[in-house]
Amino acid sequence: MAKYHINSIQKWDAFSWRNTSYPLTHLNAHEIIYRGNNNEFKFVVTYGLHCFAKNDTPFNIPVKYSDARESLTVCMERYEASKQLQHILPNLPSLALYQTTTEKYFTIQMMNSATQRIEPYKICVAFFKENRLLRMHILSAFFARIGPGSINQPVMTKPLSLYKIAIDTVRKPKNRKGPKEINNR
């Protein structure tokens, strides 16, 4: 039974390859609390398929994984890096978040176990309310090789603070829906 009344996958099943089972429990739904000077914000965090799967990468294995929206090939580079997401999120208040049209993202420097190099790791996040819960859905997480946040293209927009995003999310009208990517169960 689902723990939260939300429209996202809350428990990811393991996948198997070459007689080995690869757990995805590190991407199960959980809560995280951020304490500011005057406020406390509790988010229910969920993760999307793009945190560990993407078609046509050099690190793909011949395993397809599906959610209710799409089916993608498992990328072992993304899978290994996704194990760090729950350890990165508590540091979100100290990181610079940037805005695109539909999401926020941030980039950190992280060891890539596939290349054995420190590389920019980009995490794309949607913040919204769902059934009176503050929600944070990790849409995608990957090593940024092109585009804003990559080594050769610094981000040129003004950063946002997590607390500003949280306050704005609390104030949004009840009828607003999250991005289509959250409807993945």
C-alpha positions as CSV (number, residue, x, y, z in Angstrom):
1,M,0.0,0.0,0.0
2,A,1.2,3.5,-0.8
3,K,2.4,5.6,2.1
4,Y,1.4,9.0,0.6
5,H,-1.7,9.9,-1.4
6,I,0.2,11.2,-4.4
7,N,0.4,10.4,-8.1
8,S,4.0,9.3,-8.3
9,I,5.8,6.0,-8.0
10,Q,6.6,5.6,-4.3
11,K,8.5,2.3,-4.4
12,W,10.7,1.3,-7.3
13,D,11.2,-2.4,-7.9
14,A,14.7,-3.8,-8.5
15,F,15.9,-4.7,-12.0
16,S,18.1,-7.7,-12.9
17,W,20.9,-8.1,-15.3
18,R,23.4,-11.0,-15.8
19,N,22.0,-12.8,-12.8
20,T,22.4,-9.8,-10.5
21,S,19.6,-7.9,-8.9
22,Y,20.0,-4.1,-8.7
23,P,17.9,-2.5,-6.0
24,L,16.2,0.8,-6.4
25,T,15.2,1.3,-2.8
26,H,17.3,4.4,-2.6
27,L,14.8,6.0,-5.0
28,N,11.7,5.2,-2.9
29,A,9.6,8.1,-1.7
30,H,10.6,9.7,1.6
31,E,10.3,12.9,3.5
32,I,12.8,15.7,4.0
33,I,12.6,18.7,6.3
34,Y,14.4,22.0,5.8
35,R,14.5,24.4,8.7
36,G,14.9,28.1,7.9
37,N,15.1,31.0,10.3
38,N,11.4,31.3,10.8
39,N,9.9,28.4,8.9
40,E,10.1,24.6,8.6
41,F,9.2,23.0,5.3
42,K,8.5,19.2,5.0
43,F,8.6,17.9,1.4
44,V,7.6,14.4,0.2
45,V,10.4,13.5,-2.3
46,T,9.9,11.2,-5.2
47,Y,12.1,10.3,-8.1
48,G,11.6,9.8,-11.8
49,L,12.7,7.2,-14.3
50,H,15.3,9.5,-15.8
51,C,17.4,9.3,-12.5
52,F,18.6,5.9,-13.6
53,A,17.5,5.3,-17.2
54,K,18.1,7.0,-20.6
55,N,18.3,5.6,-24.1
56,D,21.4,5.7,-26.2
57,T,24.2,6.3,-23.7
58,P,27.6,4.6,-23.7
59,F,26.7,3.2,-20.3
60,N,23.4,1.5,-21.2
61,I,22.8,-2.2,-20.5
62,P,20.2,-4.2,-22.4
63,V,17.5,-3.8,-19.8
64,K,14.3,-1.8,-20.3
65,Y,12.6,-0.2,-17.3
66,S,9.1,1.3,-17.5
67,D,6.9,3.6,-15.5
68,A,3.3,4.5,-16.5
69,R,4.6,7.1,-19.0
70,E,7.5,5.6,-20.9
71,S,10.0,2.8,-21.2
72,L,13.8,3.6,-21.2
73,T,17.0,1.6,-21.2
74,V,18.9,1.4,-17.8
75,C,22.0,3.5,-17.8
76,M,24.5,2.2,-15.3
77,E,26.3,5.6,-15.0
78,R,23.0,7.2,-13.9
79,Y,22.1,4.2,-11.7
80,E,25.3,4.3,-9.8
81,A,25.2,8.1,-9.4
82,S,21.5,7.9,-8.3
83,K,22.6,6.2,-5.1
84,Q,23.9,9.6,-3.9
85,L,20.7,11.6,-4.4
86,Q,19.3,11.1,-0.9
87,H,22.7,12.2,0.5
88,I,22.8,15.3,-1.7
89,L,19.3,16.6,-0.9
90,P,19.9,17.6,2.7
91,N,22.5,20.1,1.4
92,L,20.0,21.8,-0.9
93,P,19.7,25.0,1.2
94,S,23.4,25.7,0.6
95,L,23.2,25.1,-3.1
96,A,22.3,27.6,-5.9
97,L,19.1,26.5,-7.7
98,Y,18.4,27.8,-11.2
99,Q,15.1,28.2,-13.0
100,T,14.0,26.9,-16.4
101,T,10.5,27.2,-17.8
102,T,9.1,24.2,-15.9
103,E,11.7,23.1,-13.4
104,K,14.6,24.1,-11.2
105,Y,18.0,22.5,-11.3
106,F,21.3,22.6,-9.5
107,T,24.7,21.2,-10.4
108,I,27.3,19.8,-8.0
109,Q,30.8,18.4,-8.6
110,M,30.7,14.7,-8.0
111,M,32.9,11.6,-8.7
112,N,31.6,9.7,-11.7
113,S,32.2,6.0,-10.9
114,A,32.0,5.2,-14.7
115,T,34.8,7.6,-15.7
116,Q,36.7,7.9,-12.4
117,R,36.6,11.7,-12.8
118,I,35.0,14.5,-10.9
119,E,32.3,15.9,-13.2
120,P,29.3,18.3,-12.9
121,Y,26.2,16.3,-11.8
122,K,23.0,18.1,-12.7
123,I,19.8,17.4,-10.8
124,C,16.5,18.6,-12.2
125,V,13.7,19.2,-9.6
126,A,10.0,20.1,-9.7
127,F,8.5,21.8,-6.6
128,F,4.7,21.8,-6.2
129,K,1.8,21.0,-3.9
130,E,-0.2,17.8,-4.2
131,N,-3.1,17.0,-1.9
132,R,-1.9,19.6,0.6
133,L,1.6,18.1,0.7
134,L,4.7,20.0,-0.4
135,R,6.3,17.9,-3.1
136,M,9.8,17.7,-4.6
137,H,10.0,15.4,-7.6
138,I,13.5,14.7,-8.9
139,L,12.8,14.6,-12.6
140,S,16.3,13.7,-13.8
141,A,19.9,13.4,-12.6
142,F,22.9,13.0,-14.8
143,F,26.4,14.1,-15.5
144,A,26.2,17.3,-17.5
145,R,28.4,17.2,-20.5
146,I,26.6,19.9,-22.6
147,G,24.3,22.8,-21.7
148,P,24.0,25.1,-18.7
149,G,25.9,23.7,-15.7
150,S,28.4,21.6,-17.8
151,I,32.1,22.2,-17.7
152,N,32.2,24.5,-20.7
153,Q,28.9,26.4,-20.1
154,P,28.5,28.1,-16.8
155,V,25.0,29.1,-15.7
156,M,24.4,32.7,-16.4
157,T,21.1,33.2,-14.6
158,K,20.5,34.5,-11.1
159,P,20.2,31.6,-8.5
160,L,17.2,31.1,-6.3
161,S,17.2,30.0,-2.7
162,L,15.4,26.8,-1.6
163,Y,13.5,28.8,1.1
164,K,12.2,31.3,-1.5
165,I,11.1,28.3,-3.7
166,A,9.4,26.7,-0.6
167,I,7.6,29.9,0.4
168,D,6.4,30.4,-3.2
169,T,5.2,26.8,-3.4
170,V,3.2,27.1,-0.2
171,R,1.5,30.2,-1.5
172,K,0.5,28.6,-4.9
173,P,-3.2,28.1,-5.4
174,K,-4.6,24.6,-4.6
175,N,-5.7,23.8,-8.2
176,R,-2.2,24.0,-9.6
177,K,-0.8,20.6,-10.8
178,G,2.8,19.4,-10.9
179,P,4.6,18.6,-14.1
180,K,3.3,15.8,-16.3
181,E,6.4,13.7,-15.4
182,I,5.1,13.1,-11.8
183,N,2.2,11.1,-13.1
184,N,4.3,8.0,-13.5
185,R,2.5,5.3,-11.6
